[in-house]
Amino acid sequence: MRTDDLIDALAADAGPPPGAPPAGRFGLLAGLGALLALFGVLAWLKVRPDLMQVMHGSFFWLKAGYTGALGLAGFLAVERLARPTGSPRRGLLLGLIVLIAFGLAALVQAGLAEDPMTLMRGGSWTRCSLNILVLGAPTTLLGLWVLRGLAPTRALEAGFATGALAGGVAATVYGLHCAESTFVFVGLWYSLGVLGCAALGAVIGRWVLRW
């Protein structure tokens, strides 16, 4: 019997994993990831000085809603992929809808701007994605450890979804530090930061989640 056939047979017979259900475990992971990212912002990057003022504006919450939705997409996907026969369809669909909608808004803004490159670069384009990756990496690794105690059979996809969850949470908390406020900047560099965490989860997950 081939290895893939053996995995499929074991997955078909597998019952629910012991302990808390996947949704509960990854809900706790998201909360812990937010605390870890907040600690990173407070100890390393610092909160933007005008935070209380900008919180009265709409874009601060729109940016948080966008990155939070990416994290939710990762949650919906990994919560299903933690099960032997789970499908990431719901999370994937949400992630695509959010990315396309925000991307279209960024394209419209860039088309109306006199200098789109200024919107794209902002004041922190060289470090934004990397900062999100650094803030989200610990939660990504912790999420892979959680997955090892469950029953994923699609290691690459499960690792990617775990990283997307961690990256979305980290990017949302990173908004407490970052002063960038354009669709173009957030749609590009924040998205790359979240995708960087997802790629990290996929690469490591393909190795550590193998049966």
Secondary structure, DSSP 8 states (H G I E B T S, - for coil): --HHHHHHHHHHH----SSS-HHHHHHHHHHHHHHHHHHHIIIII---TTHHHHTTSHHHHHHHHHHHHHHHHHHHHHHHHTSTT---HHHHHHHHHHHHHHHHHHHHHHHH-S-HHHHHHTTTTTTHHHHHHHHHHHHHHHHHHHHHTS--S-HHHHHHHHHHHHHHHHHHHHTTT-----HHHIIIIIHHHHHHHHHHHHHHHHHHT--
